[in-house]
């Protein structure tokens, strides 16, 4: 019984000692209050103003033993966005990326995205500064459009759209643009070209014709005829004969006239010959339709009817009488002109020859 009492006394003494030590430690940690503060009931807390060389330094809060450390202040400043493809495109690509309905980053695969070329444009070079579009004004529900739009439903004038392209693309094959049929009919550059794709269809020999046929529907039907140029096979493109940006010749041909354009491939028809067929010297399209026909060799009309549009049957040598009172030629009876006149584009045989076999090869 006595031992139990001693143990209780010792425990009570230890508890009193622990309470006394804890109270002393808490009093030491509390800042001293001024008389004015004490008169206010201690409700006003005042910060000590540092003096000396550390007057501008931030005084950290006192560390309480056993208390959890104060959380670190998060750095709210975000890193500036980086350019993805073009110089200065960060302000655009922060919203416009490959997730758009019309991906725009593929421009980096084209000539417009060559960063090593100092002539490479930026987004604002074509679309304008577009400040209202980038920084949406307060109180506006929909973000304003860019200064220059190039979509089909664009409200930007065609002159302004083409002007953005012509600010860089001048001279060379585009020197006759202003007098070309496309310019005078208000055709925009973006009606044919798409700069935000890896491969512009109008620059592909196999896909170019489909771009042209969106407007030139008659020519679409002609190239599906039996006699035609191999456009569908991708061996011949529209731009092999035509310059869509305009030319000094007719029909926006790459050469000054029809014949020179044809001779670029059909050199054997150029001559010179001793005897030249007059229509060949004048215009190849008098007899041929270059886009396609139902007759052999792209002829507009099948022989001999094509020949008889200029050559009267009665004018042929060796005419014989007929039952109808008109005269015809034995050479024209159930025969074709090309059976004898094989070199219809020109020949080196003399004009007045008695033996007609010399016309054959």
Secondary structure by P-SEA (a helix, b strand, c coil): caaaaaaaaaaaaaaaaaaaaaaaaaaaacccccaaaaaacccbbbbbbbcccccccccccccccccccccccccccccccccccccccccccccccccccccccccccccccccccccccccccccccccccccccccccccccccccccccccccaaaaaaaaaccccccccccccccccccccccccccccccccccccccccaaaaaaaccaaaaaaaaacccccccccccccccccccccccccccccccccaaaaaaccccccccccccccccccccccccccccccccccccccccccccccccccccccccccccccbbbbcccccccccccccccccccccccccccccccc
